Amino acid sequence: MAMQGRRVQLLVVVLSAFLVASCGGGGGTDDDVSAAVTGNDDAGNTGGNNETLPPNQRPDPTPPGGGGPGDPDGGQWNIPPGGDPVEPGVPPLDPPPGGGDDLPGDPPGEDPPPDDEPAELYRTATGPEPAATPAILTLHDFTHDNDLDMRVSWPVEGSSLPLIVFSHGNEGSMLAYDPIITHWVSYGYVVIQPDHPDSYLVPEEDRAHDYEDWEERIEEVEFILDSLDQIEASIPALVGKIDRDRIGMAGHSFGAHTTQLVSGAILVTNDTFLDPRIKVALMISPQGISDALDEDSWSSFTNPMMVITGTNDTGREGQPWTWRMDPYNFSPADGDKHAVIIDGAYHNFGDIYGFGELPPDLAPDAGPLNPTHVSYVQSATIAFLDAYLKEMPAAQEYLAGTEMEAASGGEIDYERK
């Protein structure tokens, strides 16, 4: 959520294969919410005006890094100096035909593999659904008198699709995570990425620091869920695409902290921020026990949960990767809790940010590029979402089995309880 009085116009410019987005603002109306949206595609998915900014008016793309409250983690980095975000939602050049058995690793329309064939990861290839050009939208929250900028991504086809709200890491932005966001969209999900007050797109003088916006992040997630009608009305091509009964929450780093709290974790003060509209919680590099969370914080966590970490995914204050397993370890063993540990993976999991190699001085714990680790995250997350938000038998069987470990050659340690 931008700071009060922020009025910066947001625009999406598509140049070749690159998405160039600028941070923006909005204004109030007599309605409960007001909106401004930019972005269009060939199918007529438009909103707002269609102006473009010259290159010298883009926001500074260099994020300073960061972490999470209490622990906090290794942080969130986005576009490296001189880099451009790749346009989200580009469909595959040769999408597979529709239909089929929808088994793990199989393009739709193909027969299942014989029993003696090697195990395969679930849905590592880009899905069959072409994506619309993402829209940058600004809503005004009259309750808190703030503007909230967000990026909205969706597939061109389909209706009543599951929604994922994705929360970025500290001093990250709504422009990051294309490798996983576009993967989800290609399999039929709508994704909304709020730009939190600590985003590097927010001017330095207005930006939240030291994780002071942890509660405001929660308010922003709730505001998005309260404003789905207005979001659809602001993006005509989105009308009818969001299923209000199938909503998942996901986040990385500081965003995983936000995800925990709105999905059922309880603070040491016994405060809870559970939003009953959220049905599943996907946490990448979450925080463990800290000043804010203790062993009892997850004892009544009833939503399906997936925790993803790596053996080099340490906390900002030196916590070992095992500390990130606390939400899983201390949650109820009710059959819908999952943990994915990737051997050798760092905080960036080989580049889930989607901006290429990051300099060590900017992102010391991001780690090297590793497309295999990215594919592990893509596969595990889409399996989890398909199993619980789409209730797909193939995904449910995959998570109940050992294919993830076998197909990774032992690089993945998968746990379920």
N, C-alpha and C positions, 0 to 999 in steps of 0.2 A: 504494500500500500504506500503510495507516494505521500510525502508529508503535506500537511494542510497548506492550501493555497498554491500547490504545485500546478502549473499550467504549461505543460510542454507538449507540443503536438507530436503524435506518434504516427509513423508511416511505415508501410512495408514496401520495399522496392525489390523486385526480382530482377537481377542482372545475370543473364546466362543461368548458371546453376547455383547462384549464391543468393541467400536471403539477407538483405540489409535492413535491419530494424532499428528505429530510434525510440528512446524512452519518451513517453507522452503524458498528457494530462487530460482532464475532463472538466465538465462544468455541471452545475446543478440545474434541475428543473423543478417543476411543481410535483413531479411524480416521486415515488419512493426512491427510485434510482434513475440516474441518467447515464447515457452511454455515448461514446464516440468510437467508431471502428474504422480501420483502414485495411486494405488488402482486397484483391480480387483474383479470379482465375478465368479461364476460358469458358467455364460453364456459367459465368455470371455471378459468382460468389463475391459480391461486393458489399462494401459498407463504408460510409463516410466519403471523403473525396479521394481522388486518385493522383494527387500531387506527388512529386518525387523530390527528395532532397539531393543537392549536389554532394559529392563525396566529402567535401571539407566541412559538411554540417552533420556528419555522423557522430554518435557518442564515442568517447574514448573507449576502445575495446579492451583496455588492459585492466583486469581485475586484480586486487591486491591479495587475494587468498583469505583464509579464515578457518573457522572450526565450528564447534557446537557448545552449548551451555553446560557448565558443570564439568565436562571432560576436557575441554571441547575437542572435537576431532580435528583431523588434518586439514579440513577446509574445503573450499570450493573455488575452483579457478575456471575461467571461461575462455574467452577468445585471447590467444597469445598476441603479442605486439605484431601488428601488420597483418593479422589473420582476419578472415571473414567467415561468418557462420554459413555452413552449407544449407541450401534451401531445404527445409523440412518437407516431408510428404511427397517426394518425387516417386512416382510409381515405378515398378520394375519394368525394364525394357520389354521383356517377354514373359508376362505373368502366366502362371500355369492355369489350365482350364478349371472351371468350377466342378463341384461335385466330388465324389470319391469317398473313401473310408475315413479320411481325416486322422490317420494314425500318426504317431510321432515320427517326424523326419520325412514323411511322404508328402509330395505335392498333391493337392486335391486331384482326384480322378485316377490315381494309380492304385494297383492292387497292393495289399499288405505284403511285406517281405516274408519269405519262407522263415520257418522257425530257426534254421541254422545260420541265418545271416547275422552279421555283427550288430550289436546294439547301436542305436542312433539317438542323437539328441533331438529333443522336441522342437520342431519349427525353427530351425536356424536360418532358413532361407527367408528372404523378404516375402511377405504374404501377397495374396492376389488382389487386394483392394487398392485401387488408385486413390491417392490422397489429394484433397483440395489444397489450394495454397493457404497456409495458415493465416489467420487474422490476428491483428493486434487490437485489443479492445480496452477501453477505459470505462470503468463504472464509478459513479460517485456514491459513496456510502454516507447517507445523510445522518445516520445514527452516530457515527464517529467523525463526521465532517472530514472525510478523507477520500482521495481518489485511489483506485486500485487499477493498475495496469496488468494485463494478462495476455498470454498468447494462447489461441485456441486452434487445435488441429483436429481434423476429422476426415473420414473416408468419403469419397464422392457418393458411393452407393450405400443403400441400407437405411433403415429407420429403427427407432427404439433400441439404440446401441448402448452398451455399457459405457459409463463415464469414469475416467481416472483423473483425479486432481493430483498434480505432481508438484511437490515443494522442493525448491532448489536449496543448495547448501549456503552457508554463510558467505556473504559478498559474492554470490553467484548471480544468476539472472534467469529470466524466462527464456532466454535465447539458447540455453545450453541443453545437452542431453539428447541431441537429435538421433544418435544411434539406437537408443531405446524407445524414444517417443515415436519415431517414424515406424519402428518395428511393430509397436502396438497398433498404431493406426492402420497399418497394412493388413492387420488381421481383424479389423472391424471395431476399433475402440475410438471414442472421442476423448481427447486429452486437453485439460485446461491447466496452464502453468502460470500461477500468480507471480508477479514481480514483487518480492517482499521488500520491506523498508531498508534492509541491509544490502540490497542489490547494488552492484557496481554501476548500474545505469542511473541510479539516483545520484544527483549532485553531491559531492563530498560534504558540503556544509549541511545537507539535509539527511544524509545517510545515517542509519542506525549502526552503532558500533557495540562491540563487546556483548553481543547476544541480548542486548536490552530489549529487542523487539520480539522475544519469544512468545509473549502473549498476544501481541498484535498480529503475528502470523496466524494464530488460531482464529482470531476474529476474521481474518481475511478468508480463510477456508470456509468458515460458517457463512460469510457474506456471499461467497460464490454460490454455495448451495441454496441460499435464500433467493438468489437472483437468476436462476436458470431460465425462467420465463423471459426475463429481460435480455439475457445473453442470446437466446434463440431469436428473439425479436430483432436484435441488433445485427444479426448475421442471417439474412434470409435463407441461405443455403443450408443452415443448421436446423431449421425448423423441423420438429418431429424426430430428430436424430438421437436425443438424449433420453434414456430410460431412467426415470427417477428412482426406480426400485433396484437398480444395479449400479451402485456407486462404490468405487474403490479409492483408497487414499494411498499415495506412494511418495517417497522422498529419499533423498540422499544426504548423508552427513547431518547438518543442522536441520535439513528437511526431514530426515528420519526422526528427529526429536519431535518436530511438529506432527508428523504422522502418528507417532506413539500416543501423543496426548489426545488427539482428536479421535483416536481409535480405541481408547480404553485404559491407557496407563494412568496411574494415580500418583500425584506428587507426594513427597514426604509430609507435606502440610495437609494431606488428605483431600486436596482440591482435585476435582476431575473435570475434564473438558470433553467427555465422550459425546460425539454426535451420532445419534442412532441411525441417521441416514447412511452412514458409512458402513459397508458390509465386509470389507477386507482391508488388511493393512500390509503393505509391501515396504520393508525398511532396508535400505542399502546403507551399510556402515552406520548402524544406529549407536546411540550412547548407552552405556551400561550404568551400573551403580555410581552415583555422584552425589553432590550436595542436594540435587533436586529429586533423585530417584533412589529407592532402596529395594531390597529383595521383595517387599510386599507390593511394589508398584505394578507388577504384572500378574499378581495372584488371582485377579478376577478378570483377566483379559480374555474375553470370550470370542472375539472376532477371529476368523482365520488369519494367520500371520505367516509371513515369510521373512526371514532375516538372511541377508547376503553379506559376507565379509570375505577377506582374504588373509593369508598368513603374514602378509606385510602391511596389512591395513591397521596400523597402530593409531592410538589416540594422540592428540596434539600435546598432551602432557606426559607422554611416554607410556600410556597404558598399552598392554599387549593386545593383539587381535582378539584373544579369548574374551576380553572385557566386552567386546561388541556382541558377544553371544548371550549376555545377561537377559535381554528381553525374551529370548527363546528358552533359556535354561530355567528361568523363574516363572514362566507362564504355565497354565494348566496343561497336562498331558491329555488332551481331549480329542486327539486324532487329526486336528487341523492346524497344527503348528509345524513349520518347516524351517530348516536351516541349510544354507548352501555355503560351504567354505571352499574357496578356490586356492589351491596351493600356489604360493608365489605371487598372488595378486596384491596390488597396492590400492591406495585410496581411489585412484582413477580407473581401476579395473581395465587397464590397457587402452583407455580412451572412451569411456562412456560419456565424457563431456562433449566429445565430437569436434575438438579443435586441434587435433594433432599433438605433436610432442610439445611439452611445456618446459620452459627453462627451469633448472633446479632452484634458482634464487626466487622464482615466482611461486613455484609449487614443489617444495622439497620432498614431499611424500606422495606426489602423484604417480611416480613410477614410470617406466618406459612404455612405449606403445606395444600392445599385444592384442592383435585382432582375435586370437583364440579366446582370451579372457572376455573380450567384449561379447563374443558369440555365446559364451557360457551364461552371461548375465541376460542377454536377449532371450535365450532359450528357457532358462529357469523362470524368468518373470512372466513370459507369455503362457507357460504351462500353468503357473499359479493362477493367473487371471482367468484363463480359459476354464480351469477346474472349478473355480468358485463363483465367478460372475456369469459364465456361460454354461456351467454344469456339463461340460463336454466329457463324455466317458473316456475318450482317448487321453485327455489331459489328466483325468482322475486316476486312470490306470498307470500312467507314466509316473505320477507322483507317489503312487503306492508301491512302485517297483524299484529296481536297482539299475535301470538303464542309464540314468544320469551319470552314475559313477563309472559304469562299464564303458560307456561311449566316450568318456573323457580320459580313458586310460588311467584312472585313479587320480587325476588332477582335482577332481571334485570330491569332497566329502559331503555326502548328503544325509541329513538326519530328519526324522519325522517322529512326532509323538502325539 
